Amino acid sequence: MSDTRRWLASYDPRVPADLDIPDIPFTQLAEAIFREVPGATAWHFLGARGTFGELDADSRRFARYLADAGCHPGDVVAICLPNV
């Protein structure tokens, strides 16, 4: 292992060290995942879980809230969350 990538030793064995990232917008990749595996777990935190379908619905609801609040494409929105 390269000395410059020592963190790889802490990776779970199922997590690859390198990934092939498709040359498509993130939104296109996310929408494909939402369609293909809506019932799969998207996140897990402190015993709570959420599916990709729920994440899709929640993100659309948040986008609607921002639009209703007067945000437009290109506006900058900050979200402050704890670093966990």
N, C-alpha and C positions, 0 to 999 in steps of 0.2 A: 504494500500500500504506500502510496506517495506520502511523504512527510507533510506536504501541503494540504492533504485531505484527511487528517487524523480523525475528523468527526465521523467518517464512514464506519469506524469501529463501533459506534453507538447505534447505528441503524438496525432496525429489526431485520432479520434475515430475509423477510419477504419483500423488503423495500429495495428496489434496484438503486445502484449508485448513480446511474445515468439514465435519462429518459429521452426518447425521441419526441420532440414537441412539434405538433403539426403547424404548418404555416397558415393558420386560419384565425379569425378573430375569436377571442375568448367567449364572446356571447354565442357564437355559432357552436362552439364545442360544448358549452353549458347546455344549450337548448337540446342538443343531440343526446346528452346524458339524461336530461330530464325526461325526454321521450322514451329512451331505451330502457331505463331502469328506475321508474318512478318510485317503486317500493323499496329500493335498496337504501341502506343507511348512508346518509351524506355527512353527518357529523355525530359525534358522541362527546359529551362533556358533563362531568360530575354526575354520571348515572342517567342523564337525559340523552335522548337520541332524536334525530329528525331525518326524514327520508328526502330523497331528491325531489319527489313530488311536492312535499311540504315546503321545501326550500324554494322551489319554483313559485308556488302560490304566495309565500311570504315575500319574496323579492318583488313580485309583480304588485303586491299590495303596497309595499314600501315605495316603489316607483310611482304608483298612483298618488300616494300621499305627497311625495315630493312635487309632482306635477300640479296637484291641487294647491300646494303651498306657494306656487309661483316659480318653481325651478324649471329651467329649460335645458335642452341638450347643450352641452358645453359648459354649463355652470359647474362650479367646484363645490362639493359638499364634503365636510369633514365629519367623520364618525369616530368618536373617542370611546374606546373599549379597553378593558384591562388586557395586558399582554399575558395570555395564558398558553 
